[in-house]
Amino acid sequence: MPEQISLYRSPRSSGHIGGRKLIVEDERLIGLALKDCLQRAGCHVTWVETDGAAYDALGAGGPSFDTLILDVDLGPGTTGFDIARFARARFPDIGVVYSSGNPAEWLDNFGVAGAIYLSKPFTEWSLIAALERLAPARPR
């Protein structure tokens, strides 16, 4: 059964976060929902479905991203943890949000420092709140 992302938005959040976000999500419906959520929150969004496309987006000479939203299990190839480590080597201040149905303890063992872990399924508000928590930690 595919994960579902609720369109519920908390009244505690303005819902506007902005910035440049890279979504790495291999489940098409989840990727589209995340992209829509973040675009409505004022973000410039790039969504890719594979690890190779993520490495290409991060290695390209184009605009840099302030945040990665990564599925941990991307099927064949590397994991979201690997992509985050690659990104942090190039962009030390990039924010990272991992999402997975796997145990949150994986973050302690494999995640980058300061990352946030969202357990699937999660709500739109949970994603916005996670991104708002990351924002003060990063220089503008």
N, C-alpha and C positions, 0 to 999 in steps of 0.2 A: 504494500500500500504506500503510495507516494506521500511525502511530508506535505503539510499544508501551512501556509503563512496567512495569518489572519490580517484583515485590514483594519483592525481595532487600533485606535490611536489614543494614548493617554492624555487627559486634559492637563497633566503636569508638564507636558512638553510642547514647545512651540511647533515642533515637527519640521523646522527649517534648520538644516545643518550645513548645507553647501559643501564645497570642496570637490576634489577629484578622487573618485573611488574606482578601484578595480575589483570586480566580482569574478571569482573563479568558482564556477558551479557547473557540474556536468549534468545535472537534472534540468532539462529544458524549462519545464513549468516553474520550478523554483527560481531559476535564473531570471526568467522573465518577470516574475513577481518581485524579486529583489530589485531588479533594474527599475521597474515602475515605482516602487516604494521610494527609492533613493532619488529618482528624478523628481518626484512630487515634493521631496524634501529639499530641493534646490541644488542637488549634486550634478556634476558632470560625471557620467557613468560609462565605463567600458566593461562589458561582460564578455568573458571567454569561457569555453566549455572544456578545455584540455590544459594539461600542464605545459605542453609545448607552446600553446598560444599565450599562456600566462608569462612564460619566460620571454617570449617575443615582445609582449607588451611592456614588460619591465626593462628589457634590454634596448628597446627602440629609442631613438634620439628625440622622440616627441615629448609631450608634457609629462611631468612626473605626477605620481599619485600621492595623496596624503594618507590614504587608507586602503588596505586590502581586506576584502571579505572573502574568506576561503572555506570551501568545503574541505574537510580533511581527507576523505576517501574519494579520489578522482578516477577510480578504476585503474587500468593499466598505466604504468609510468610512475612518476613521483607523487608524493602526497602534498597536501596543503602545508604541512609543516616544512617540507623541503623548499617549497616556493617562498614561504615567509623568510626562511634563513637566507635564501638568495637575495630577496628584496632588501632585507636589513643590511646585508653586506654592501649593497649599492647605495641605499637610502636609510641611514641609521635611525632617522626620526619617523619613519613610516609607521602608522598605526596598523594594528592587526586584530581582526575579529575572525576567530575560527568558528565553524559550525559543523556539528556532527551528531549522529545518533549514538556514537561511541562514548565511553566513560570520560568525564571531565578530567580525571586523573592523567589522561594522556597529555594534557597541557603541561603539567608539571614535568613530565619526562621528555617531551619532544618540542614543546612550544617555545616561541621567542619571549624574552622578557617583556612584561607589560601588556601582553596580549589578553584579550577577552575571549571567553569560550561560551558560545550559545548552543544549548542542547536542542536538537531538532525533535519535534517541531517547535518553532518559536513564533512569537507574534511580531508584527511590524513594529509595534511600540518597543519591544525588547531590542530590536536592532537599532532603532533610533536612539534609545537610551544608552546602549553600548557605545554608539558613535559619539554621543554627547559626553560620556565619561572619558573617552579617549582624547577628545579635543583639548582640554586644559593641559594635558601632559605633553603636547607637541608644540614646538615653537611655531609662530605664525609667520 
